[in-house]
Amino acid sequence: MFSFSKLSLPIIQAPMAGGINNPRLASEVSNAGGVGSFGFAYSTAQKISEDLAATRALTSGPINANFFVFSPVGLPEQTVQQKALEALKNLPLEGEYSLAIPLAPFYPDLEEQLKPVWEHCPDLLTFHFGVPSPSILARARALRIAVGITATSPKEAMAVEKAGADFVVAQGIEAGGHRGIFNPFEADEKLTSVELTKQLVRGCSIPVVAAGAIMDGADIASALKSGAVAAQLGTAFLCCEESGASPAHKEYLLKHHSKGSVFTTGFSGRPARGIDNEFIRLIENKMVLPFPIQNALTASLKQLARKTNNGEYQSLWAGQDYARTRQLSAKNLMLALKEELLIARG
Ligand SMILES: Cc1cc2nc3c(=O)[nH]c(=O)nc-3n(C[C@H](O)[C@H](O)[C@H](O)COP(=O)(O)O)c2cc1C
C-alpha cells in the first residue's frame, strides 16, 4: 500500500480537472519520485479508464485519481435562472456562444466515475469539497488504495479523520483552483497553507499534505518543517511542456504578473482562485447559479474563449504566487525542486 515514507521526493503534482492532467505529465512526475495526479471531476468513466491504463503503461510509480464530492443540487427558481442568463448575455467576445439553462444531470455520476478506479486501482484516491460515502471509503480500503481528502479548516480536517481517510490535504487560502471548502456558504477561516498545516499536524493523527503557493524547493522545505509529509503543487506544474493548460493560460501565468489572482464563483458556482480577467470583473455581483450548474452554463463561453485564444474569458486557475511559475519539462521541474529542497534543508 502507498506510504509517503516510500516517496523519494515528497511531492504530489496536484490533480487539476479541466484537461490539464494527462498520462505524460503524471508519469513524468511519478517516474521522478513524486505522485502524478489526475483531476477526474469532469471526466467520463471511459476517459478515466483510458487515462489510468495509459499512465500505468508509462510508470510503475504512484498515481492519484481525484474527484469532487458534493450534495446534489436542483435548479433555483425561474427569476434566478433568468438573472444568471442575463449576466452572461452579449459578452464582448468574438464568435458565437450558446446560452441555455442546463438540464439535469448537471454532472457525471460519481459511482460511475469510480468504476474504472476500482478496476485499475491507482495508488491514491483523493476527494475535494467533502467526504465520500462510507461504502466508497470501505471499497478503497479493501483494494488497498490510500484515500486523501482536502480540508481548508481544522473542523473539516476532523471530519476527514473521523471518516477514516488515510491523509488530509491542507489547502491554504493561497491555493489555485477551486477552494476545497465543504460548504461555500459558511464563513471561510482563510488560513494560509503554513498556518493550516501546523494546526492540522497538531490536531490530527493522520498525515498532512500541504498545498497552496508552494512553487520551489524552499517552499517544500517550509511545508515539511511545518510538519507536512509532502507538498501538493498545482500552479508550479501548469507551464510544464506536458501540461494541458491552454496556450492563453500558460501565457498569462508567465507574462501577466500585474493582474494578480482573485477568487470568483462566476465560472463554476463555487469559489476558485484564478488570474483576474475581464470575465471575473463583469460577473462580479451578478447572479450566479450553484455549482455545478453554473459550470455547465458557462461551458460554451469557455470553449469559445479557448478556441479563439482569448484569455479574458477562460478560467485561468492559478495560485497566489503564480508569478513564480517556471516553463520546464515535468522531469526538469522535478529535478530543480529536488535540488532546491536539498539546498534548503542544508
Ligand atoms: C488549474 C487548477 C485546477 C485544480 N483542480 C483541482 C481538482 O480538480 N481537484 C483538486 O482536489 N484540486 C484542484 N486544484 C487545487 C490543487 O489541488 C491545490 O490545492 C492547489 O493547486 C495548490 O495551490 P497552488 O496552485 O498554488 O500550488 C486545482 C488547482 C489548479 C491550479
The ligand as a Gaussian input file, in Angstrom:
#p B3LYP/6-31G(d) Opt

LIG

0 1
 C       -5.738000      24.648000     -12.612000
 C       -6.057000      24.027000     -11.285000
 C       -7.051000      23.056000     -11.206000
 C       -7.303000      22.413000      -9.987000
 N       -8.214000      21.385000      -9.946000
 C       -8.313000      20.629000      -8.816000
 C       -9.059000      19.430000      -8.809000
 O       -9.639000      19.024000      -9.820000
 N       -9.104000      18.708000      -7.650000
 C       -8.443000      19.107000      -6.511000
 O       -8.506000      18.412000      -5.491000
 N       -7.731000      20.259000      -6.505000
 C       -7.642000      21.008000      -7.614000
 N       -6.870000      22.147000      -7.609000
 C       -6.264000      22.591000      -6.350000
 C       -4.958000      21.859000      -6.068000
 O       -5.232000      20.562000      -5.602000
 C       -4.108000      22.561000      -4.991000
 O       -4.872000      22.773000      -3.841000
 C       -3.532000      23.873000      -5.484000
 O       -3.066000      23.782000      -6.786000
 C       -2.409000      24.301000      -4.584000
 O       -2.070000      25.637000      -4.817000
 P       -1.031000      26.098000      -5.948000
 O       -1.809000      26.081000      -7.197000
 O       -0.620000      27.461000      -5.520000
 O        0.097000      25.102000      -5.974000
 C       -6.618000      22.811000      -8.814000
 C       -5.641000      23.812000      -8.913000
 C       -5.358000      24.405000     -10.123000
 C       -4.283000      25.459000     -10.184000

